[in-house]
Amino acid sequence: MLVVTQKYQAQIYVTLRPSVLDPAGTAVQAGLKHMGYDNVDQVRIGKYIEVTLQADNSEMASQQLNQICDQLLANPVIENYRFDLQEQPTG
C-alpha cells in the first residue's frame, strides 16, 4: 500500500505567559520611551520559528507540532505557544 504524505509549513509563535515578567520587553519599552515613543504601553518579547514537516494529514501534523512545542520549543511552565499550519503545494 502506497502512503502519500503531505508537506506542511508551520509558523510557531512562543510568548511568555502574561503573569511572567519580561525583562527584555521592559528594556525595549524603556528604550522606546527614551526615543520619544511615550505612547507605547507595553512590550513583550517572544520567539518566531518556522518548521516544515511531512505528515499523513493536517491533524497528525498538528499533533506532532504540539509535541515538538511542548518538548523542545517552549517551556510550558512560563510560555504559551500557537502555530499556523499551511499545506505546501506539491510540485
C-alpha positions as CSV (number, residue, x, y, z in Angstrom):
1,M,0.0,0.0,0.0
2,L,1.4,3.4,-1.0
3,V,1.2,6.0,1.7
4,V,1.4,9.6,0.4
5,T,2.5,12.1,2.9
6,Q,1.9,15.8,2.6
7,K,4.3,18.6,3.3
8,Y,3.3,21.3,5.8
9,Q,4.8,24.5,6.9
10,A,4.1,25.9,10.4
11,Q,4.7,29.3,11.8
12,I,5.2,29.0,15.5
13,Y,4.9,31.9,18.0
14,V,6.2,31.4,21.5
15,T,5.5,34.1,24.1
16,L,5.8,34.4,27.8
17,R,2.7,33.9,29.9
18,P,1.1,37.2,30.9
19,S,2.0,36.5,34.6
20,V,5.7,36.1,33.8
21,L,7.9,39.2,34.0
22,D,9.6,40.1,30.7
23,P,12.9,42.0,31.4
24,A,13.8,42.2,27.7
25,G,10.4,43.7,26.9
26,T,10.8,46.1,29.7
27,A,14.2,47.2,28.4
28,V,12.8,47.7,24.9
29,Q,9.9,49.7,26.2
30,A,12.3,51.9,28.2
31,G,14.4,52.4,25.1
32,L,11.3,53.4,23.1
33,K,10.3,55.8,25.8
34,H,13.8,57.3,25.7
35,M,13.4,57.8,21.9
36,G,10.2,59.7,22.4
37,Y,7.6,56.9,21.9
38,D,5.7,57.7,25.1
39,N,2.5,56.1,23.7
40,V,3.9,52.5,23.9
41,D,2.2,51.0,27.0
42,Q,3.8,47.5,27.0
43,V,6.4,45.4,25.1
44,R,6.5,41.6,25.3
45,I,9.4,39.7,23.6
46,G,8.8,36.2,22.1
47,K,10.2,33.8,19.5
48,Y,9.1,33.0,16.0
49,I,10.0,29.7,14.5
50,E,9.3,28.1,11.1
51,V,9.1,24.4,10.7
52,T,8.5,22.3,7.6
53,L,7.4,18.7,8.1
54,Q,5.7,15.8,6.4
55,A,2.6,14.1,7.8
56,D,-0.3,12.0,6.5
57,N,-2.8,14.8,7.2
58,S,-3.1,18.1,9.0
59,E,-4.4,16.5,12.2
60,M,-1.2,14.4,12.5
61,A,0.9,17.4,11.7
62,S,-0.8,19.4,14.4
63,Q,-0.3,16.6,16.9
64,Q,3.4,16.4,16.1
65,L,3.8,20.2,16.3
66,N,2.2,20.2,19.7
67,Q,4.6,17.6,20.9
68,I,7.6,19.5,19.4
69,C,6.5,22.7,21.1
70,D,5.8,21.1,24.5
71,Q,9.1,19.1,24.5
72,L,11.6,21.5,22.9
73,L,10.5,24.9,21.6
74,A,8.5,26.2,24.5
75,N,8.7,25.9,28.3
76,P,5.1,25.2,29.2
77,V,5.6,26.4,32.7
78,I,6.3,30.0,31.7
79,E,5.5,30.2,27.9
80,N,2.4,29.9,25.7
81,Y,2.6,28.9,22.0
82,R,0.4,28.9,19.0
83,F,1.0,27.9,15.4
84,D,-0.4,28.5,12.0
85,L,-0.2,25.4,9.7
86,Q,-0.4,25.5,5.9
87,E,-0.3,22.7,3.4
88,Q,2.5,23.1,0.9
89,P,1.7,22.6,-2.7
90,T,3.2,19.6,-4.3
91,G,5.1,20.2,-7.4
